[in-house]
C-alpha cells in the first residue's frame, strides 16, 4: 500500500496566473488551509496558504519577527484590512506561493506518507519525483477516515 491509497487524486488547484482573490475564495469556500499551485503542465509549484492571505493585509512591519511588541501604534480596523485586501486581491498567486511544504511521492509507503503529513501539519502534496507533477493531496481528514473506517480518503 502506498500514498496513492490515501490521496485525493482530483485535488482543487490554482494556476500561477490565477488571482489572489480566487485563492481566497477557494480557501474560504472549502475551509482549506492552503491550495496547491501548478504550472501549465500540472507540475507542482507550491501552495497559497491562508497565512499568506493574512500576511497580504497586515502592515509590512508586522510580519517582521519580534515586532509584535513594537506595534502598539497600529490601530487597524477591519475596514483598513479590507482596503488593503482590495489592493492585493488582483495580484497573481505566483507572488504568494509558499514552497516550504514537504511533498511525498505517490509510491511512498503509508508510514512515510502519514509521518510526512504529521510533519507538515497541513495537507500533503503528492508529487511524482520524475515529472514534478501534482497527482494528489493527502489530508488529515482522508487519513483519519481511512484509519477509523469512516469512508474513502
C-alpha positions, 0 to 999 in steps of 0.5 A: 500500500502506498500514498496513492491509497490515501490521496485525493487524486482530483485535488482543487488547484490554482494556476500561477496566473490565477488571482489572489482573490480566487485563492481566497475564495477557494480557501474560504469556500472549502475551509482549506488551509492552503491550495496547491499551485501548478504550472501549465503542465500540472507540475507542482509549484507550491501552495497559497496558504491562508497565512499568506492571505493574512500576511497580504493585509497586515502592515509590512512591519508586522510580519517582521519577527519580534515586532509584535511588541513594537506595534502598539501604534497600529490601530487597524480596523477591519475596514483598513484590512479590507482596503488593503485586501482590495489592493492585493486581491488582483495580484497573481498567486505566483507572488504568494506561493509558499514552497516550504511544504514537504511533498511525498511521492505517490509510491511512498509507503503509508508510514512515510506518507502519514509521518510526512503529513504529521510533519507538515501539519497541513495537507500533503502534496503528492508529487511524482519525483520524475515529472514534478507533477501534482497527482494528489493531496493527502489530508488529515481528514482522508487519513483519519477516515481511512484509519477509523473506517469512516469512508474513502480518503 
